[in-house]
C-alpha cells in the first residue's frame, strides 16, 4: 500500500469529524456526578456505534458496578502481534460554570479550536484513533496486528472498576502493546512522545471540633475553630523550601539521573510564555529543581478542594465545627500509592491538635508511577511515524499527569503502554474553556493509521519498567 | 400599684405568647439573603402590629436603603426621663440545613424549649419587651418614662443603615437610656447583667494564583496553588501561643486589671459541662488566660468561612486558581474596628507570597467595643428588679458578643445601653437547632414591666465608657 493512498484515506476520514466530535462532546458524560449516569451510558453507546462504523466487527458494551466500558475486536491471522487501544469517554465535572465563555456541553468552534468539556480529554483524541481504523481499511491495508479497543467510562474518577474488568477479561484483552489515545503532546508545534507518567493517590479529610457551629461572640477565643485547624494542617504539608513535609514521602523516590536532567534542561521552555498563557504571576515549587523537573520528575502534593463554614453573601459570625479538604499526590518511581496514603494519613493524625477530630477517607482511584523504555520497538516505530507525518523527530518527554491504567495493563496483561494522543498539554483539560485543535485531526488520523500498519513482528513482550 | 397586681398582669401577658412567637419565627427574615427581602419586611409589619396591640400609640415603619426598621413612641409628661428599647427582627441564615432536627422556620416546642432560627436571637426576647408594655398598662401603671422602641432588620448583617437612620431621627430617638432586648444572660439558673460587649469588624479576602484552574498532572509542583496560599495566610494569623499574629493587633488593648480578673475567676464555670454541652474535645486560646477571660476580656480573630476548589462528591485533580476566606475580629477597649481592619489588611498583603494576588473586601458591619459602668443608676435598678423577680442578685458579666448599636447610641444619642435580655447564652444562636426557654417568658415580662415602672428621675445622662 502506497503512503499517499493512506494519506488520502486519512484526509477523507477527517471529513465530518468536527460535527461528530461536537455530538460526542454534547453528551455530558461526567462520571463523578451521579445525575449524569445516563449520559455516561449514552457516551458508551456513541463509542460503540463509531467503532462498528469504523469496521470493528465485534463490539460489546461491558457493564460494571459503576459506569460501563466498551470493548471492540478485529482478529488477525494467528501469530500476529496483538495491540489494545485504550481511551475513555467520561469527562471531568465542568464547574466553575461561570468561568466558561460558552456552555461546556454546547461545543463551539472558534478560530479552528473546538471548545467544550472533554473535547481534548479524551473525546477528540479517542475519535481520531477510531477513525484511523476506518481510514486504514479504506486504504485497503488491514492492520498487521490483532486489534482490540477498550474504552472506559471511569477514568476521571480513578478507574475504580477497571482492575476487576481487566482481570475478568484477561483473555479477550491479551496484548503485546497497549496504545493509549489518552495523554497529550507537550507542545502544538513540536511532536513529542511521552515515555512516563506519574502515579496518583488521594484522600479527603474532615476536621471536626464541636458538635455544632458556635457563635463567635459567645465562644470566640476559647474554643478550637475547625477552619484554623484545617489551615494549619494544610499549611504543614509543605515546608519553606517547597518540599512535601510528610514524613517518609521521598524515601522511595528514585532521584533523576544526570542524563535525565540534562535531557530535560535541553528542551525548549519559555517561562514567560508559560506564565502568560496561564495567567500566572510566578512559578514555584521544590527548591533545587526547574519547572519542568518539578512537573515531570518530582513527586507532588496538591490540595484540590477545601471548604468549611459560611460561604454565602454577607457575613455570618460562626466558629465552624467542621472543615474539609481534598488532597492528591502525583507519584514517581518507586513510590507506591498505598504507602504514600499511609504516610499522609499518619502525618495528619500526628499533627491534628488536641480538641480536633480527624476523619480520613481515601479516594478509590490510584495508580502506580509508570515509565516506558526509550528503546522499546513501539517507541521506535511511533517516532518514525511522527517524523514522517509531522516533519520532525519527536521530543521524548515525561508527563506530570497520570494514566491509571498503564500500570494495570503492565501488571495484568504484561503489556507496556505507548501514549499516542493528539491532544496538546495546554488545552485546559480539567479546567474551564477546555479546547481541542481541529488542525490536529487529519495528521492524527494518518499517524494512527500508519502506526497500526507498521507495527508488526518486532513487537515482543517487553518489560515495562525501567 | 401593688407588686402583685403587676405580677398578675405579667402572668396574663404570658398567655398565648408561645403561639405568637411561633408565628414570628415562622417568618424567615434572613437579612443576609436577598431572596428573603419580603420576609424581613413582613417581620417588620409583625413587630409594628404587636407594638400597637401592646398600647404604643405611635408606630411607624421606617424605610432604609436596606431593610426597614420599626419605630414606636409613647409620650410621657414633659421632664420625664426618656427610654429607648432596642431589638431586631432579622435572623441569621439557617444553614447548614441538614444539621437541624426540625426545619428552622417551622418552630416546634419540645420539653419547654421552642426550636427555630431567631427564636432566641432576638425574636423571643423582643416579644417579651413588647408584651411587658401591655402588662404594665393593664396593671394600671403607665411607664414613668417617655418610652420609645427602635427595632431594626439588619442586626445580623452589621446594621449598615442604622447610623444614618439614627442620625436622621436624632430628635425622635433622643434618650437618657437605651435598653436592649438583644444580648443574653450567661446561664439559665443564675440571673446576670452584661456590662460590656466586644466590638467587631471583618473582611473577606480572595487569593488568586492563575487565570483558570490548572490540571494537577500537567502543572502540579510547578505553580502556586491558591488553596495552599490561603491556608498559609490563615495559619499565619495566630502564633503557637494562640495569640493573634497581626502586627499591632494588641497595641491599643487595655489589659484587664487585677480586680476584673479576680471577679471573673470567682464566677462558677464548669469546664467539663461546657465541653460536654458543645461537643468540644478541648478548650484552647491565648496562653495565660482562662476560658472566660479569653471570651470576655481578650480580643479574638476567627475564620467564619473558607473555600476554594472542588467540593463535590468524588475527586477532581485541579490546582484551584482562587480561594476565599471570611474573617471577623471581636474587639475590646480601646481597639478600633477601622484600625484593626487596616492592620489585618496590611498583614495579609505583607504575607501574600509572590505569584499570588490578594483582594480584600471589608465587611460593612462594624462596632466599637462597649463597656457600661457598674454604678450607673440603670444598672442598680435592673439588679434590684432581677433579684426581686428571679430570687437572687445578678452576676455582673461581660460578653464576647457584639451589640453593634450600643456604641452608635452612645455616640449619636449620648445614651448608655443596658442589656436586658431573657435569652441564655447556650441557646445555639447562629447555629443549627437554636432554641429559647419558654419558662423565661413570664419572669421576663414581669422584669421588663418592673424595670420600666421603676426607672425614673435618677436616670441622668451618664458617660458610657469606663
HADDOCK unambig.tbl for C-alpha pairs under 7 A between the chains (distance, minus, plus):
assign (segid A and resid 32 and name CA) (segid B and resid 313 and name CA) 6.83 0.50 0.50
assign (segid A and resid 32 and name CA) (segid B and resid 314 and name CA) 5.81 0.50 0.50
assign (segid A and resid 157 and name CA) (segid B and resid 314 and name CA) 6.81 0.50 0.50
assign (segid A and resid 157 and name CA) (segid B and resid 315 and name CA) 6.32 0.50 0.50
assign (segid A and resid 209 and name CA) (segid B and resid 280 and name CA) 6.05 0.50 0.50
assign (segid A and resid 209 and name CA) (segid B and resid 281 and name CA) 6.83 0.50 0.50
assign (segid A and resid 210 and name CA) (segid B and resid 278 and name CA) 5.96 0.50 0.50
assign (segid A and resid 210 and name CA) (segid B and resid 279 and name CA) 4.71 0.50 0.50
assign (segid A and resid 210 and name CA) (segid B and resid 280 and name CA) 4.56 0.50 0.50
assign (segid A and resid 211 and name CA) (segid B and resid 278 and name CA) 5.64 0.50 0.50
assign (segid A and resid 211 and name CA) (segid B and resid 279 and name CA) 4.33 0.50 0.50
assign (segid A and resid 211 and name CA) (segid B and resid 280 and name CA) 6.79 0.50 0.50
assign (segid A and resid 212 and name CA) (segid B and resid 278 and name CA) 6.98 0.50 0.50
assign (segid A and resid 212 and name CA) (segid B and resid 431 and name CA) 6.77 0.50 0.50
assign (segid A and resid 212 and name CA) (segid B and resid 432 and name CA) 6.98 0.50 0.50
assign (segid A and resid 213 and name CA) (segid B and resid 431 and name CA) 5.34 0.50 0.50
assign (segid A and resid 214 and name CA) (segid B and resid 431 and name CA) 6.22 0.50 0.50
assign (segid A and resid 215 and name CA) (segid B and resid 429 and name CA) 6.48 0.50 0.50
assign (segid A and resid 215 and name CA) (segid B and resid 430 and name CA) 5.85 0.50 0.50
assign (segid A and resid 217 and name CA) (segid B and resid 400 and name CA) 4.47 0.50 0.50
assign (segid A and resid 217 and name CA) (segid B and resid 401 and name CA) 3.47 0.50 0.50
assign (segid A and resid 217 and name CA) (segid B and resid 402 and name CA) 6.48 0.50 0.50
assign (segid A and resid 218 and name CA) (segid B and resid 295 and name CA) 6.81 0.50 0.50
assign (segid A and resid 218 and name CA) (segid B and resid 399 and name CA) 6.78 0.50 0.50
assign (segid A and resid 218 and name CA) (segid B and resid 400 and name CA) 5.06 0.50 0.50
assign (segid A and resid 218 and name CA) (segid B and resid 401 and name CA) 5.50 0.50 0.50
assign (segid A and resid 218 and name CA) (segid B and resid 425 and name CA) 6.95 0.50 0.50
assign (segid A and resid 219 and name CA) (segid B and resid 295 and name CA) 5.98 0.50 0.50
assign (segid A and resid 220 and name CA) (segid B and resid 295 and name CA) 5.85 0.50 0.50
assign (segid A and resid 220 and name CA) (segid B and resid 300 and name CA) 6.35 0.50 0.50
assign (segid A and resid 220 and name CA) (segid B and resid 302 and name CA) 6.94 0.50 0.50
assign (segid A and resid 221 and name CA) (segid B and resid 285 and name CA) 5.33 0.50 0.50
assign (segid A and resid 221 and name CA) (segid B and resid 294 and name CA) 5.45 0.50 0.50
assign (segid A and resid 221 and name CA) (segid B and resid 295 and name CA) 5.58 0.50 0.50
assign (segid A and resid 221 and name CA) (segid B and resid 300 and name CA) 5.30 0.50 0.50
assign (segid A and resid 222 and name CA) (segid B and resid 283 and name CA) 5.73 0.50 0.50
assign (segid A and resid 222 and name CA) (segid B and resid 284 and name CA) 5.29 0.50 0.50
assign (segid A and resid 222 and name CA) (segid B and resid 285 and name CA) 5.07 0.50 0.50
assign (segid A and resid 222 and name CA) (segid B and resid 291 and name CA) 5.25 0.50 0.50
assign (segid A and resid 222 and name CA) (segid B and resid 294 and name CA) 5.75 0.50 0.50
assign (segid A and resid 222 and name CA) (segid B and resid 295 and name CA) 5.88 0.50 0.50
assign (segid A and resid 223 and name CA) (segid B and resid 283 and name CA) 4.83 0.50 0.50
assign (segid A and resid 223 and name CA) (segid B and resid 284 and name CA) 5.12 0.50 0.50
assign (segid A and resid 223 and name CA) (segid B and resid 285 and name CA) 6.65 0.50 0.50
assign (segid A and resid 224 and name CA) (segid B and resid 283 and name CA) 6.69 0.50 0.50
assign (segid A and resid 224 and name CA) (segid B and resid 284 and name CA) 5.88 0.50 0.50
assign (segid A and resid 227 and name CA) (segid B and resid 303 and name CA) 6.42 0.50 0.50
assign (segid A and resid 228 and name CA) (segid B and resid 234 and name CA) 6.83 0.50 0.50
assign (segid A and resid 228 and name CA) (segid B and resid 235 and name CA) 6.37 0.50 0.50
assign (segid A and resid 228 and name CA) (segid B and resid 303 and name CA) 6.99 0.50 0.50
assign (segid A and resid 231 and name CA) (segid B and resid 231 and name CA) 4.42 0.50 0.50
assign (segid A and resid 231 and name CA) (segid B and resid 232 and name CA) 6.86 0.50 0.50
assign (segid A and resid 231 and name CA) (segid B and resid 234 and name CA) 6.11 0.50 0.50
assign (segid A and resid 231 and name CA) (segid B and resid 235 and name CA) 5.42 0.50 0.50
assign (segid A and resid 232 and name CA) (segid B and resid 231 and name CA) 6.85 0.50 0.50
assign (segid A and resid 232 and name CA) (segid B and resid 235 and name CA) 4.98 0.50 0.50
assign (segid A and resid 234 and name CA) (segid B and resid 228 and name CA) 6.83 0.50 0.50
assign (segid A and resid 234 and name CA) (segid B and resid 231 and name CA) 6.09 0.50 0.50
assign (segid A and resid 235 and name CA) (segid B and resid 228 and name CA) 6.37 0.50 0.50
assign (segid A and resid 235 and name CA) (segid B and resid 231 and name CA) 5.40 0.50 0.50
assign (segid A and resid 235 and name CA) (segid B and resid 232 and name CA) 4.98 0.50 0.50
assign (segid A and resid 235 and name CA) (segid B and resid 235 and name CA) 6.78 0.50 0.50
assign (segid A and resid 278 and name CA) (segid B and resid 210 and name CA) 5.97 0.50 0.50
assign (segid A and resid 278 and name CA) (segid B and resid 211 and name CA) 5.66 0.50 0.50
assign (segid A and resid 278 and name CA) (segid B and resid 212 and name CA) 6.99 0.50 0.50
assign (segid A and resid 279 and name CA) (segid B and resid 210 and name CA) 4.73 0.50 0.50
assign (segid A and resid 279 and name CA) (segid B and resid 211 and name CA) 4.35 0.50 0.50
assign (segid A and resid 280 and name CA) (segid B and resid 209 and name CA) 6.04 0.50 0.50
assign (segid A and resid 280 and name CA) (segid B and resid 210 and name CA) 4.55 0.50 0.50
assign (segid A and resid 280 and name CA) (segid B and resid 211 and name CA) 6.78 0.50 0.50
assign (segid A and resid 280 and name CA) (segid B and resid 355 and name CA) 6.57 0.50 0.50
assign (segid A and resid 281 and name CA) (segid B and resid 209 and name CA) 6.83 0.50 0.50
assign (segid A and resid 281 and name CA) (segid B and resid 355 and name CA) 3.99 0.50 0.50
assign (segid A and resid 281 and name CA) (segid B and resid 356 and name CA) 6.52 0.50 0.50
assign (segid A and resid 282 and name CA) (segid B and resid 354 and name CA) 6.57 0.50 0.50
assign (segid A and resid 282 and name CA) (segid B and resid 355 and name CA) 4.31 0.50 0.50
assign (segid A and resid 283 and name CA) (segid B and resid 222 and name CA) 5.73 0.50 0.50
assign (segid A and resid 283 and name CA) (segid B and resid 223 and name CA) 4.83 0.50 0.50
assign (segid A and resid 283 and name CA) (segid B and resid 224 and name CA) 6.71 0.50 0.50
assign (segid A and resid 284 and name CA) (segid B and resid 222 and name CA) 5.28 0.50 0.50
assign (segid A and resid 284 and name CA) (segid B and resid 223 and name CA) 5.11 0.50 0.50
assign (segid A and resid 284 and name CA) (segid B and resid 224 and name CA) 5.87 0.50 0.50
assign (segid A and resid 285 and name CA) (segid B and resid 221 and name CA) 5.31 0.50 0.50
assign (segid A and resid 285 and name CA) (segid B and resid 222 and name CA) 5.07 0.50 0.50
assign (segid A and resid 285 and name CA) (segid B and resid 223 and name CA) 6.67 0.50 0.50
assign (segid A and resid 291 and name CA) (segid B and resid 222 and name CA) 5.23 0.50 0.50
assign (segid A and resid 294 and name CA) (segid B and resid 221 and name CA) 5.43 0.50 0.50
assign (segid A and resid 294 and name CA) (segid B and resid 222 and name CA) 5.74 0.50 0.50
assign (segid A and resid 295 and name CA) (segid B and resid 218 and name CA) 6.80 0.50 0.50
assign (segid A and resid 295 and name CA) (segid B and resid 219 and name CA) 5.99 0.50 0.50
assign (segid A and resid 295 and name CA) (segid B and resid 220 and name CA) 5.84 0.50 0.50
assign (segid A and resid 295 and name CA) (segid B and resid 221 and name CA) 5.59 0.50 0.50
assign (segid A and resid 295 and name CA) (segid B and resid 222 and name CA) 5.88 0.50 0.50
assign (segid A and resid 300 and name CA) (segid B and resid 220 and name CA) 6.33 0.50 0.50
assign (segid A and resid 300 and name CA) (segid B and resid 221 and name CA) 5.28 0.50 0.50
assign (segid A and resid 302 and name CA) (segid B and resid 220 and name CA) 6.94 0.50 0.50
assign (segid A and resid 302 and name CA) (segid B and resid 319 and name CA) 6.79 0.50 0.50
assign (segid A and resid 303 and name CA) (segid B and resid 227 and name CA) 6.40 0.50 0.50
assign (segid A and resid 303 and name CA) (segid B and resid 228 and name CA) 6.98 0.50 0.50
assign (segid A and resid 303 and name CA) (segid B and resid 319 and name CA) 6.98 0.50 0.50
assign (segid A and resid 304 and name CA) (segid B and resid 309 and name CA) 5.65 0.50 0.50
assign (segid A and resid 304 and name CA) (segid B and resid 310 and name CA) 6.05 0.50 0.50
assign (segid A and resid 304 and name CA) (segid B and resid 316 and name CA) 6.70 0.50 0.50
assign (segid A and resid 304 and name CA) (segid B and resid 317 and name CA) 5.95 0.50 0.50
assign (segid A and resid 304 and name CA) (segid B and resid 318 and name CA) 5.37 0.50 0.50
assign (segid A and resid 304 and name CA) (segid B and resid 319 and name CA) 5.78 0.50 0.50
assign (segid A and resid 304 and name CA) (segid B and resid 320 and name CA) 6.41 0.50 0.50
assign (segid A and resid 305 and name CA) (segid B and resid 308 and name CA) 5.75 0.50 0.50
assign (segid A and resid 305 and name CA) (segid B and resid 309 and name CA) 4.09 0.50 0.50
assign (segid A and resid 305 and name CA) (segid B and resid 310 and name CA) 4.47 0.50 0.50
assign (segid A and resid 305 and name CA) (segid B and resid 311 and name CA) 5.74 0.50 0.50
assign (segid A and resid 306 and name CA) (segid B and resid 307 and name CA) 5.42 0.50 0.50
assign (segid A and resid 306 and name CA) (segid B and resid 308 and name CA) 5.58 0.50 0.50
assign (segid A and resid 306 and name CA) (segid B and resid 309 and name CA) 6.41 0.50 0.50
assign (segid A and resid 306 and name CA) (segid B and resid 311 and name CA) 6.97 0.50 0.50
assign (segid A and resid 307 and name CA) (segid B and resid 306 and name CA) 5.42 0.50 0.50
assign (segid A and resid 307 and name CA) (segid B and resid 307 and name CA) 4.12 0.50 0.50
assign (segid A and resid 307 and name CA) (segid B and resid 308 and name CA) 6.44 0.50 0.50
assign (segid A and resid 308 and name CA) (segid B and resid 305 and name CA) 5.77 0.50 0.50
assign (segid A and resid 308 and name CA) (segid B and resid 306 and name CA) 5.60 0.50 0.50
assign (segid A and resid 308 and name CA) (segid B and resid 307 and name CA) 6.47 0.50 0.50
assign (segid A and resid 309 and name CA) (segid B and resid 304 and name CA) 5.65 0.50 0.50
assign (segid A and resid 309 and name CA) (segid B and resid 305 and name CA) 4.11 0.50 0.50
assign (segid A and resid 309 and name CA) (segid B and resid 306 and name CA) 6.43 0.50 0.50
assign (segid A and resid 310 and name CA) (segid B and resid 304 and name CA) 6.04 0.50 0.50
assign (segid A and resid 310 and name CA) (segid B and resid 305 and name CA) 4.48 0.50 0.50
assign (segid A and resid 311 and name CA) (segid B and resid 305 and name CA) 5.75 0.50 0.50
assign (segid A and resid 311 and name CA) (segid B and resid 306 and name CA) 6.98 0.50 0.50
assign (segid A and resid 313 and name CA) (segid B and resid 32 and name CA) 6.85 0.50 0.50
assign (segid A and resid 314 and name CA) (segid B and resid 32 and name CA) 5.82 0.50 0.50
assign (segid A and resid 314 and name CA) (segid B and resid 157 and name CA) 6.79 0.50 0.50
assign (segid A and resid 315 and name CA) (segid B and resid 157 and name CA) 6.34 0.50 0.50
assign (segid A and resid 316 and name CA) (segid B and resid 304 and name CA) 6.69 0.50 0.50
assign (segid A and resid 317 and name CA) (segid B and resid 304 and name CA) 5.94 0.50 0.50
assign (segid A and resid 318 and name CA) (segid B and resid 304 and name CA) 5.37 0.50 0.50
assign (segid A and resid 318 and name CA) (segid B and resid 430 and name CA) 6.62 0.50 0.50
assign (segid A and resid 319 and name CA) (segid B and resid 302 and name CA) 6.80 0.50 0.50
assign (segid A and resid 319 and name CA) (segid B and resid 303 and name CA) 6.97 0.50 0.50
assign (segid A and resid 319 and name CA) (segid B and resid 304 and name CA) 5.78 0.50 0.50
assign (segid A and resid 320 and name CA) (segid B and resid 304 and name CA) 6.41 0.50 0.50
assign (segid A and resid 354 and name CA) (segid B and resid 282 and name CA) 6.59 0.50 0.50
assign (segid A and resid 355 and name CA) (segid B and resid 280 and name CA) 6.57 0.50 0.50
assign (segid A and resid 355 and name CA) (segid B and resid 281 and name CA) 3.99 0.50 0.50
assign (segid A and resid 355 and name CA) (segid B and resid 282 and name CA) 4.32 0.50 0.50
assign (segid A and resid 356 and name CA) (segid B and resid 281 and name CA) 6.53 0.50 0.50
assign (segid A and resid 399 and name CA) (segid B and resid 218 and name CA) 6.78 0.50 0.50
assign (segid A and resid 400 and name CA) (segid B and resid 217 and name CA) 4.45 0.50 0.50
assign (segid A and resid 400 and name CA) (segid B and resid 218 and name CA) 5.05 0.50 0.50
assign (segid A and resid 401 and name CA) (segid B and resid 217 and name CA) 3.44 0.50 0.50
assign (segid A and resid 401 and name CA) (segid B and resid 218 and name CA) 5.48 0.50 0.50
assign (segid A and resid 402 and name CA) (segid B and resid 217 and name CA) 6.47 0.50 0.50
assign (segid A and resid 425 and name CA) (segid B and resid 218 and name CA) 6.95 0.50 0.50
assign (segid A and resid 429 and name CA) (segid B and resid 215 and name CA) 6.48 0.50 0.50
assign (segid A and resid 430 and name CA) (segid B and resid 215 and name CA) 5.81 0.50 0.50
assign (segid A and resid 430 and name CA) (segid B and resid 318 and name CA) 6.61 0.50 0.50
assign (segid A and resid 431 and name CA) (segid B and resid 212 and name CA) 6.71 0.50 0.50
assign (segid A and resid 431 and name CA) (segid B and resid 213 and name CA) 5.30 0.50 0.50
assign (segid A and resid 431 and name CA) (segid B and resid 214 and name CA) 6.16 0.50 0.50
assign (segid A and resid 432 and name CA) (segid B and resid 212 and name CA) 6.93 0.50 0.50
